[in-house]
Amino acid sequence: MSKPVVTIEYCPKCGWLLRSAYFAQELLTTFAEELGGVTLKPSETSGTFLISIDEQLIFDRKVKGRFPEIKELKQLVRDIACPDKSLGHSDK
């Protein structure tokens, strides 16, 4: 079975590349064994910030009206990619 891949689609005009790269770094550090990778995808649509796992949308900035907290993002990814994994302090 192939490992899940997270895609972070962001608006480059909004200056969200650094935030996207930070999220990617955090996910790759936390899920080094569980993820097949994190893809950063510049969006053509202004204001876009979407996070998905294997095409399944898990976070949409426009719907939530905010960016995810890193703890929240790790929980969302964990729940799909490896539900049995403990996140330690991020689980509380």
N, C-alpha and C positions, 0 to 999 in steps of 0.2 A: 504494500500500500504506500502510495506516495505521501509525502508530508504536505500539510496545508501551506499555502502561500498567502500572505497578507498583502493587500494592495492598498496603498494610501494615495488617493487621488486628490490633488490640491490645486489651488489657484496660484500660479506663479506671479501674476500681476498684483495679488494681495500680499506678496512677500511671505508666503507660508512654507517655503522650501525648508528653512531652518527648523521650524516646528515639526514638519514631516520627517526630516532626517533624525531629529531627536527622538520622536516616537519610534522610528524604525530601529534606532540604536538600542533603545530600552527593550523593545520586543525581542530583538535578536540576542540580547544579553540574557534576558529572562527565559526565553524559549529556545536556547541554542540547540538542544537535542530534538525539539518537537516541531519546529517550523522548517519548511523547505526554502524559505526566504521571505524577504519583504521587498516589494516593488514600489518605487516612488513614481507616480504617473502625473505629469503636469496636465491640467485640465484646460480645455478650450473655453469652458464656461466660467464666467467671473463669479467669485464667491464660493466656489466648490471646495468642500472638504469632506471626502467620503472615505470610510475605512471598510474594507470587505475582506472576507476569508474565502478563497476559492469561489469568487463571484457572489457570495452571500453577504449582503450589506449588513454591517453590524453597528455603524455609526454614521449619521448624517448631520453635519453642523447646522444646516438650514432647518431641519426638523427640530433639533434640540435647542437651537438658538445659542449655542456655545460650543467650545471645543471640549473633548473628553479630558477628564483628569487622567493622569498616567495610571494611577491605581485602578480606576474604572476600566480603562482600555485593556489593561492586563487581565482583568477578570473576564471581560467579554471574550478576549482571545482564548484564554484558558478554558472557558466553558465550552467552546467549540473544538479547539485543537487538542486539548488534553484535560478533560474534566476531572481526572483523578489527581492532578498535580496540585501540590500545596504552594501557595504564593507567600507563605510566611507572613510578614508584617503587612503585606498588601491585601491579605484576606480579611483583615479586621475592619 
